[in-house]
Amino acid sequence: MKKLLLILVFGIAFWSCTENPPSQVDGETELTIYAIWDTTSSKTEGIPLANAKVILSSEYGVKIYYTNSEGMLHITHLPSSTYQISARANIPNQPNKMIVGNLKNIEIVSGNPVVDTIFTELVSSTGIAINEIYAGGPVNNIFFFYDQYLEIINNTDSVKYLDGIQIYRVSATNDGTADPGTDWGEDGDIDGVTYAFKFPGNYGEKNYPFYPGEFLVLAQTAYNHQNSVPTAVDLSHADWEFYNQLSASDFDNPNVPNLSNIRLDRTTDFFLSLTSDIVIMVNGKDSLWEDGMDIETILDGVEYQSSSNSRKTLDERIDKGFAFSPPKYSGKSMQRREAGVDTDDATLDWEIIDTPTPGGM
């Protein structure tokens, strides 16, 4: 009898100390999205955006889905998080135009179904854009990253010109009081330039044509880096090369034209941080980098970070998000999801790709 009593006492104590199981399990949330191609100014009517690509970005990474023939997407078993959502579709026979819409900061909480509508609109390419950033280096264990490159694209239907265009790395801070890529003096320009290189010629000249749909590879060093590391990228046939004419040791491929250094206090090559940085391309109308880059002259700007929890610093007038970067020495690259398509939200416009693709998608 005493044994039975002890068992009952311990059983009641154990039961009273055990927490009740949760009523909701994370990952049970449902999301329903309706993508509408808005054709009215009131945004109350529109055409369902059928078979549109829907991109969901959160702390858990990026996932791709597609709407059905009625422009609807229904997803189940989503984990709780804050999501950035984009819907986009191509227009047949119009490669320089796309229908795009975004939803920002959508809270998904387990057990609470979410229904929302993305109103999309026509986005046309307006000029030259940065299309790929390869910064992290190839797979290796000797800290080799000298095969870095940028790829740019003319995603319009007209000839553009490279004369005077400048490429900046923007990673400096204002004595710790201001972040890189921000308007330090609130005077309409972006500050924090650490490297500044320039195409030949001057703004408005037309000596270096850039043809519609053309990709150009801008190599840190135009060399076959596979001679140094077998997993590296062969950039010996790059279209342009960053070359610092003030350096006694910077390699110069005589068969590849140069972007030259215009920051005369720098004697190093155009290096990018392996996992987080800001790259800005300007038209060259404002050639004084010392006082910042006039926002109206910026052709494109991209910030990349290694974590969704990283703090964004690039001014939102240039871009509202940042691209996720691959791990350093992974051999992976960052590229726009659709060639040259820039919706000013890099979080949704860019993706990590397993293999660099210099000169194309």
N, C-alpha and C positions, 0 to 999 in steps of 0.2 A: 504493500500500500504506500509506504514511504517513497519507494522508487517511482511509482506511478505519479505521486504528487510532485516529485522533483522534475520529472519529465514534463509535466504540464506547466510548471512554473518557468522552466527554461524555454519551453516552446512559446509561451506567451511573451516572455521578454524578447526573444529573437524576433518574433512577429512584429512587436511594437517598435523595434529599432530598425527594421528593414523599410527602406523608402518604397513608396508605390512606384510601379513602372511608369514611364512617361506615357501620356495619352496620345502624343503625336511623335512620330519618328521622322527625323530629318531625312529629306530626300523624297518626301511624299507629295510635294507641292505640284500643282498643275498650272501651266501657263498657256493662255490662248492669245494669239496675236492675229489681228486682221491688218493686212497690208493693203493700203488704198493708194492708187495713183490719183492724187488730187488734181482735179481739172477745174476747180472753182475757187474763187477768192474767199468764200465763206468756209471752206473745208468741211462742208456737211455732206457733200456728195462726191462720188468719184468712181473710178473703175477698179475692181479688184485686181491686185497685182499677182497674177498667177505665176507659179513656178519661180518665185523670187528667192534669192539666196538670203537667208536670215542668219546673222552672226550674233552669237551670245558670248559676251566676254565678262569674266568674273575672276575672283581670286583662285578659282579652280581651273582657269585656263580658258581656251576658246573652243566653242563648238559650232558646227555648221549644220543648218537645217534648210528645208525648202517649203514654201507654201504650196497648198494644193491648187486645183484649178479655180477655186473660189477665193483665192488670196488669203486663206486661213491656215494657221499653223497651231497645232495642239501638242504640247509637250507634257509628259508626266515624269515623276520621280526626279525633280530638280532639287539639288541641295539648296539650303537657305544661304542667301548671299545678296549682294547688291550687283545688279546686272546692267551692262551697257548693251543695247540691242540695235542692230542695223538691218534694214531690208534694202536690197538693191537688185536691179534687173537691167540687163542690156537691152538696147533698142536695135532691132534688126537693121543691118545695112548702114548703121550710124555708129561706127566704132569709137568716135570721140564724145559720145553722149551716153548718159546712164541715168536711170531713175533711182533715186536714193532717199532714204528717210532714216532718222535715228531716234531712239528713246534713251534718255540718260537717267542713271541712278534709279532703276526700278528695283524696289525692295521685294525680295521673294522670301516669304516666311513659311516654314513647314505647316501644312494644314490649312493654309489660306489661299485658295485658288485666285489667280490674277488674270484678268481679261483687259486687254488694251489694244489700241489702234495706232499703227504707224502711218502717218500721212506723208507720202513721198512726193518728190518733185524732180523735175529735170535738172541734171547737173551737166554742164558742158565744160570741157577742158579749156582752160584760159591761157595756157602757155607751157613753159618748160617746168618739169617737176623732177624731184629726186625720186627715183624708182626703186633703188636697191642700195642697202648699206651693208657692206661686209667688213666687220671690224674686229671680230673675236679671235681670228686666227685659225689655222688648220689644226687638226688633231696632231698633237706633238707633246713632248715632255721637256723641251728645251726653251720654252717661252718664246717661240717664234710667232710674230704677228705682222711681218713686213709685207705680206701679200694683201693688205687692206685695199679696198677700192670703193668708190661711189659709182653708181650708174644713174644717168639722167635720161629723160625721154622728152621728145617734142610730141605731146599728145594732142596736137591740133591738126587742122587740115591745111595749114599754111606754113611757108618757110619762115623760120626764126633765125636770128643771128646771135652768135656767141660773143661777138666783139665786146670786150670790157666787162663781161659778167665775172662776178667774184664769188668765191666759195670761202666760207668762214667756219672754223670750229669755235664754238661759244661756250667756254667753261670757266671764265674768270668771275670772281666776285668782287664787290666793292668794299674791300676791307672788312668783310664779314657782315656788312650792313645791308647788302642787296644780293639777290641771287643772279646766276648767269641766265641770260635770255630774257631779262626783264628791262623795263624802261626806268633806269635808275633815277634820272632827273625829271621823269614825267614830262618829257618834251617831245614825245612822238618818235623815239628811236629805241632800238634794241642794243643793249650794252653787254659787255663781257667777252669781247673778241680775244682769243688766244692765238689763233693762226689765221692768216689772211692770204689767199692766193688768187690770181687773176688770169683770165684768158687774155690773149693778145688783143691789142686795139682798144678802142674807146666806145663808150655808150653811143649808139646811133649809127656807128659805122657798119658796113655790110661786107666784110671780107671773109667771114667764117660762117657759112650757111649751116643750118641745122634743119634737116628735112622732116616733113610730117611722118610721124610714126617711127622715127629713127631713135635707136638706143646708142648712147655713147658711154664708154667705160673710162673713168678717170682713176688711174692707178696711182697708189702711193709711190710705187716704183715699178716701171714698165720692164719687168724682167721675168724670166721663167723661174719662179720660186720653187718649182719642183726639183731644181738642181740642188737646193738647200734642204728642203723637206719634201719627201715624196707626196705627202697629202696636201701640199699647198696648191695655190692657184697659179696657173701659167698666165702672166699678164704681159708677156713680151709683145703681144699684138694689141695692146690697149689702144684706145683712140687718142687719149691724152694722158699726160704724166705730170704729177705734182713735182716740181723741181725747185729747190732753193738755191738760187744762184750765188748766195752768200756763204754756202757751205763748201768746204774744200773736199768733203768726202761723199756728198750726195751723188748717187749713181744717176747718169743721164743717158737714156736710150736715144741715140741720134736719129732713129727712125720714127720716133713718136714725138709729136709737138708738145710744148710745155705750158702748164699753168705756172706762173712765176710768183715768188714770194713778194708781197708788197708791205710786209711788216719788217722794217729794216733792222729791228732789234732782235730778230729771231734768226738763228742759223741752223735750225733743224728742219727735217722734212715734215710733211703734213700728216701728223699722227692723230688717230682717233682713240679715245678711251675704249677699252675692250667691251665693256658692258653698260656704260651709261655716258651719254654725251648729247650735245646739240649741234646740228649742222644747219647752216643757213646759206641760201643762195640769193644773191641780189643782182639787179640788172646793171649796176655800175654807174647809174646816174649820180648817186652820192658816193664819191670815191674816198671820202675821209672817214675811215673806219675808227679813228681815234675818238671821235665824239659820238660813236654809235651809228647804227644803220637806220636810215629813215624807213619807217614801216611801209610807206607807200612804194618803196623801191624793192621790197622783198618778193622774190618770185616763189620761193618755197622755204619752209623751215620744218625740221623734224627733230623731236627729242626722243631718245630711246632710253629705257630703264630696264633693270633686270628683274624687278618685282612689281606686282600690282599695288603693293603698299608703299612704293617709292613716292616721294614728294615731287610733283611736277613744278617746274620753274619757268619754262618757256611761256611767254606772254600769250594769253588766249586769243589775242587778235591775230596771231600767227597760226596757232593750232590749239584745239581744245583738249587734246589728249596726248598720250605718248605711246610709242611703239614698245612692245616687249622684246628684249634682246635675248639671244641664246646664251648659254654658258660660254665663258671664254675657253678657247682651245677646243671647241666642239666641232669645228669645220662647218657650222651652220651659218646662215645669213638671214637678213631681214629684207622683206620685199613687199611692195604694195600688192594687195589681193587682186586688184585689176590694174593693168598697166597704166600708170599715169593718173589714175582717178584719185582726186584729192578732195575729200569732203571736209577738210580742216578738223578731222578727229582721228589722229594717228592710231588710237587704241583700236578703232574699228577698220581703219584703212590698211593697216600693216599686219603681216604675219611672219612667223619664223619658218624658213624653208630648210630642208635637210642638206641641200647642196647649193653652193653659190652658182648663179647663172649670169655671168658677165656677158652683156650684149643681148639679153633677151629674157623671156619669162620661162 
